[in-house]
């Protein structure tokens, strides 16, 4: 009984009409892969910039231009010899209390100062809180305001006649 055998090249799919991978297929696969990667990276970058711009200072260039004036203000502050001792505590009702005692170089209480306290969140300006400060006794100032537990920068500014004469920045952790 005679058999009729056709020779084949041995490559799958060539003679049997199946799928054949071509250069066009490889190009389309690569374009899809890198397109998905680009879309994912752009989406993550958009969400990252939307939640936090990375900017700590609103106008860094202008602040840099005022650097020498800030150095002069700090030298004048040192010459005054003022001291501010303060306590910051968080109450159970999520209210931060700031108590400050201000003294001049001779140790006498500083009265009649315009004092402001700002609780700044280190990484999110939207959480900053400005507390209203009032003089409760000669040389003693107090402020209360809402705050959450965590790290805060306490920025204390004091002066007279609208002119800043003292400023300090301290990192505290409220618990």
C-alpha positions in Angstrom: 0.0 0.0 0.0 1.6 3.2 -1.1 1.6 6.3 1.2 1.9 9.8 0.0 3.8 12.0 2.5 4.3 15.7 1.9 7.5 17.2 3.3 7.1 20.1 5.8 9.5 22.6 7.1 8.9 21.6 10.7 7.8 25.1 11.8 4.5 25.1 13.7 1.7 27.1 12.1 3.3 27.5 8.7 1.6 24.9 6.8 -1.4 24.3 9.0 -3.0 27.8 8.7 -2.4 28.7 12.5 -1.2 31.9 14.1 2.1 33.3 12.9 4.0 36.0 14.9 5.1 38.8 12.6 7.1 42.0 13.1 3.8 44.0 13.0 2.5 41.9 16.0 5.7 42.6 18.0 5.4 46.3 17.2 1.8 46.4 18.4 2.6 44.5 21.6 5.5 46.8 22.4 3.4 49.9 21.8 0.6 48.6 24.0 3.0 47.7 26.8 4.7 51.1 26.8 1.4 52.9 26.4 0.0 51.2 29.6 3.2 52.1 31.4 3.0 55.8 30.3 -0.6 56.0 31.3 0.1 54.5 34.7 3.0 56.9 35.4 1.1 60.0 34.3 -1.9 59.0 36.5 0.4 58.5 39.5 2.2 61.8 38.9 -1.1 63.6 38.6 -2.4 62.2 41.9 0.9 63.0 43.6 1.0 66.6 42.5 -2.7 67.1 43.3 -2.3 65.9 46.9 1.1 67.6 47.6 2.9 70.0 45.3 6.1 69.6 47.2 6.3 73.4 47.8 6.9 74.4 51.4 7.2 78.1 50.8 4.7 79.9 48.7 7.2 82.3 47.1 10.7 80.9 47.5 12.4 83.3 45.1 11.0 86.4 46.8 11.9 84.9 50.2 15.4 84.4 49.1 15.7 88.0 48.0 14.6 89.1 51.6 17.3 86.8 53.2 19.6 89.7 54.2 16.7 91.6 55.8 15.8 88.5 57.8 19.4 88.2 59.0 19.3 91.8 60.1 16.0 91.2 61.9 17.5 88.3 63.8 20.5 90.3 64.9 18.2 93.1 66.2 16.2 90.4 68.0 19.3 89.0 69.7 20.3 92.6 70.9 16.9 92.9 72.6 17.6 89.9 74.8 13.9 88.9 75.1 13.1 85.4 76.2 9.8 83.6 75.6 9.2 80.4 77.6 6.2 78.5 76.5 4.2 75.3 76.8 2.1 73.7 74.1 -0.4 70.9 75.1 -3.2 69.1 73.4 -6.4 68.6 75.4 -8.7 65.6 75.2 -11.1 67.7 73.2 -8.5 68.2 70.3 -7.9 71.8 71.4 -4.3 72.9 71.6 -3.3 75.2 74.4 -0.3 77.6 74.2 0.9 79.3 77.4 3.8 81.8 77.0 5.8 83.9 79.5 7.7 86.8 77.9 10.5 88.6 79.7 13.0 91.3 78.6 16.8 91.2 79.1 16.5 92.3 82.8 13.9 89.6 83.5 10.9 92.0 83.7 7.6 90.9 82.2 7.0 92.2 78.6 3.5 93.7 78.5 1.4 95.1 75.7 2.9 93.0 73.0 1.1 92.0 69.8 1.7 88.2 69.9 0.6 85.7 67.3 1.0 81.9 67.3 0.7 79.8 64.2 0.7 76.0 64.3 2.1 74.9 61.0 1.9 71.3 59.8 5.3 70.4 58.4 4.1 68.8 55.2 0.7 70.3 54.5 -0.1 74.1 54.6 -3.8 73.3 54.4 -3.7 72.1 58.0 -2.0 75.3 59.4 -3.8 76.9 62.4 -3.5 80.5 63.5 -4.4 80.8 67.2 -5.8 84.0 68.8 -3.4 85.1 71.5 -4.4 87.3 74.5 -2.5 88.7 77.4 -3.9 87.0 80.5 -1.5 88.6 83.0 1.5 91.0 82.8 4.0 89.2 80.5 1.8 86.1 80.2 0.0 85.2 77.0 -2.3 82.4 76.2 -3.9 80.9 73.0 -6.3 78.1 72.4 -7.4 76.5 69.1 -8.2 73.3 67.3 -5.4 70.9 66.4 -4.7 67.2 65.9 -2.1 65.0 67.4 1.2 64.9 65.5 4.1 67.0 64.7 3.7 70.8 64.4 5.9 73.8 64.0 5.0 76.5 66.5 5.8 79.9 65.0 5.6 82.6 67.6 5.8 86.3 66.5 5.8 89.3 68.9 6.2 93.0 68.4 4.8 96.4 68.9 3.1 98.9 66.6 2.8 96.3 63.8 6.6 95.8 63.7 8.0 92.3 64.3 10.6 92.4 67.0 10.8 88.7 67.9 10.1 85.4 66.1 10.8 81.8 66.9 10.0 78.5 65.3 10.0 75.3 67.3 9.0 71.7 66.4 6.6 70.1 68.9 4.8 66.8 69.0 1.3 66.9 70.3 -0.1 63.7 71.9 
